Amino acid sequence: MTEQLSNEPQSENVLVTGISRQQPDFDYTMTELGELAKADNYTVVGEVRQSLDRAAAATYFGSGKVDEIRELADVKNATTIIINDELSPSQLRNLEKQTKLHVIDRTQLILDIFADRARSKADQ
């Protein structure tokens, strides 16, 4: 039996996550984040939401929610979490350290999509 090689990159399992601060469009932006993840060839395997007045300075999420994300990622075999917000470098670093997962914020995801599309057009 021979394996077929594909030019398509392998899809990576991700969790989409975000904090609701009573924004009326929060559901829409979370749905949009999932669609952006799919556009960048990720497979969305779960979603985690938290309601807070403001993000935690160190990890964006509260410590209990960070534990929940790590546990859900283990169950769903997710290797990456995508955050529906822009994170500071220290928040990214702290979340990666505490979850042992790759962390991407919304801004980085959009930049990755643009970079991938630009390469594809140049290759044609």
N, C-alpha and C positions, 0 to 999 in steps of 0.2 A: 504494500500500500504506500502510495507516495503522498507527501504533504503538498498542498497547494500554497504557494507563497503569495501573499497579498501586499499590495502597496498601501493598503489602509492601515493606519496605526491601530494597535490594540486599544480597546476601550478600557478605561480605568473606572472602578466603582467609587462613587463619591457620595457624601452627604451634603445637602444644601442646608444652610443654617442662617439664622438671623434673629435680631432682637426687634420686637415690636415696641415702639415708643408711642403708642396710640395713633400711628399714622393711618389715615383712612385708606391709603393705597398699599398697605403692607402685604395683603394677600396677593395683589397683582405683582408686586415686585419680587415676591418669593417664587411665583409661577414663572415670571420672566427669567429669574436666576436659573431655574431648572432648565428652561429652554436654551439659555446661553450655554449652560454646561453641556447639553446635548449637541449644540452647534460646534463645540470644541472637542467632540468625540468622547465625552464622559458618559457613563451610565449612572443615572441618579438612582440610588438604592434606598434612600431615606431622607427625611427632613426633620430638623430639630428647630423649634421656636422657643423663644423666651420673652416674656413681657417684663421690661424694666424701664424705669424712668431715664436711666442713662447707663451706658456701657461701663463695665468694670475696667478700671485703668490698666490693670496688669494683664488680664486675659480676655477682655471683651465680655465674656460670659461670666456668670457667677460660678463658684467652684463646684457646686453640685451639678450644674448643667455641663461643665467640662467633663466630669465623670460620666454623665449620661451619654455624651457624645462619644467618648472613648469606648464605652460598653456597646453602644449601638453599632459603632464602626466594626468592632470585633464580630458581632453577630452577623452583620451584613457584608463582611469582607471588604469594607471600604478602606481605601488607602489614602484618601484625600478628603478634606472638608473645604467647602467653598462658603465663604461668609458674604452675606448680603449687605456689605458695608465696606468702607475703606478702613483698614487697620493700620496702626502705627507699627514701625519695625519691632518695637519691644513686645507689642501684643502678638504679632506673628510668631516671634521667637518663643515667647512663653507658651502659647497654645501648642506649637509644634513640640516643645519639650514635654509638656504635660500630657498630650494625647498620643505622642509618638506617631503622628500622622503629618502628611504634607498639608499645609494650609495655604489657601489662595483666597485673596479678597476679590470683591466684585471688579475693582479697577484692573487688577492683574489679569483676571479672566478675560475681560474685554480687550486688553492689550494683546493677550495671547491669540485671541480670535483674529484680530487685525493682522498680526504678524504671520499667522498661518495662511491667511487668505492672500496676503501680499506675496509670500513665497510661491504659492500655487499659481498665481497669475504669471509670475516671472518665469516659472519653469515651463509654461506653455509656450 
